[in-house]
Amino acid sequence: MAVALTGQGLLPFAVPPGYSDETWVETLSAQLVRESLLTAIASGKPERLWVHGAAGVGKTHGMVHFVAAFGGVYVHASTLTPDELDAMLDTQASPAWLVIDDVEHWLGDRVDEEALFSLWKRYQGTLVLTARQSPHRLTWLLPDVQSRAQSALVLPFARLTDEELQAVLVRQCAVRGLVLSEDALAFLAVQMPRHPAPLIQWIERIDQRSLEAQRRLTIPWIRSVLPELRDLKNTE
């Protein structure tokens, strides 16, 4: 069972809408992350992986998928401080592997970087950190944590191709029971965002609006909601 680490300890991890296994499209870069992660876990040593890619390319979806598949623990860096995480790991059985998503939330603050450095040294499992940039391109306050981060296995999470994005579109629609004609699918494929995260937001909003209006997903109806879709914030 996948779990998340919160202020209440280890809790069952509820997969966010649109991030289920049924909607996952594995790219070559995601496959490399998967293989590197499994190798690190199998080693039984304190391994460190740094996964980086632009906002919206699917890092969070990938980490959620791997946590569900391989029984890891998921933490988003915006939900707690590294000091709190370090303390919680002391109070319970340490997981075999742990992912800290959007670790940039902890950078640029001396106290947080010191706590991250302590966690980095003491945690004996496989630690995976995600960020928008490589550790070699970030600004650090503490040289010690900078050198540790730059010594990690650095793995890029690449943008999806148009074909992969269309596969995401098809799976996101299928899991919600949305029916698109070939013409409507082709129209939406041209209009949709070029990253998975905002694309998932589009499909969620289309699903919501079509249910409210009790309308089929025709090209004229999709065109009518495009202004609202384009106003959505791109988040991952």
Buried (B, 14 or more C-beta within 10 A) or exposed (E): EBBBBBEEEBEEBEBEBBBBEEBBBBBEBBEBBBEBBBEBBEEEEBBBBBBBBBBBBBBBBBBBBBBBBBBBBBBBBEBBBBBBBBEBBEEEEEBBBBBBBBBBBBBEBEEBBBBBBBBBEEBEBBBBBBBBEBBEEBEBBBEEBBEBBBEBBBBBBBBBEEEBBBBBBBBBBEBBEBEBEEEBBEBBBEEBBEBBBBBBBBBBBBBEBBEEEEBEBBBEBBEEBEEEBEEEEEEB
